[in-house]
Every structure is written in structure tokens, then in C-alpha cells.
Amino acid sequence: MSAGTVYLLHFERPYKHARHYIGWTAGDLNHRLRQHRNGSGARLIQVITANGIGFVVARLWDGGRNLERSLKRRGGASRCCPLCGITPRVTGWNQPDSPAETACFMPCTVSLVAANCGCPRTRTIAASLLASAPITCGDCFQAFTSLPRSTP
């Protein structure tokens, strides 16, 4: 049984020295993200939102407060952020026996897609995150939708 979800937020642009935030929730992740976007979450997220800086969920871990504290103490959140060009290392993973299992458990690289919301600019979001949960814009609070790929 999981003790919760640890999440990594990637800021669309740096705020002073900060480019990421690592947080934890024992409950519903979407509820926690709404708290952040509404200004009742962590102080850093309140400040970046007030400064017009959006954020996206870049990575999730199953775990509790101990994992969150460990990741924060380690420092350098960009070293585990797929949106910063890092390919997360999978540890404790055994190669599946059948090809059918490979499709479910094989680690993959992060594929980025262009997405838009009610704001006038286009943003880049991890395709897997956009497909798995509704992600809302920190500026206009509308859901992101992926843009159709242009054919060359």
C-alpha cells in the first residue's frame, strides 16, 4: 500500500534560483494541485503564481514524507526532472519474461507535446502526463489540450 504521492513541479521559467518544487500528498493529487494553483499550497508556489509563472507536474513517485524529505535534502531537483532533459533511472526493475509484459513495464523516454489553454501562448508538456490526468494552466485555470502535430 502506498503512503501517498511525491510529485515534482517544473516551473515554466525560473523564479530567482528556483526552477522546481518537490511536494507530497497523502490524498488526491489533483486536489493538491488545485490548492497550489489557488494559492493555498506551499509558499514557493504561492509566490511563483503571484509572479505569473506557471508550472506542470514533471514526475511522480509512490511514497511518503520520508521520500519527499530525502529528495529535498538531496537537492538539485533538476537532476531528476525529465523536462530538463534527464531520463529517470529505473531501479529495482526486473526484465519481464514475455513481450506483452514489456509493453506495460518498459521504462520510456519522455515525449513532449505542444499544448494550449485559454492563454495566448503555447506550452510544452509531457505527453504521458497530459494523457493521464487533466492539467490546468496556472494563469487562466483552463485545462490544457494537445495541439495536433503538423505534418512536414
Secondary structure, 3 states (H helix, E strand, C coil): CCCCEEEEEEEEEEECCEEEEEEEECCCHHHHHHHHHCCCCCHHHHHHHHCCCCEEEEEEEECCHHHHHHHHHHCCHHHHCHHHCCCCCCCCCCCCCCHHHHHHHCCCCCCEEEEECCCCCCEEEEHHHHHHCCCECCCCCCECEECCCCCC
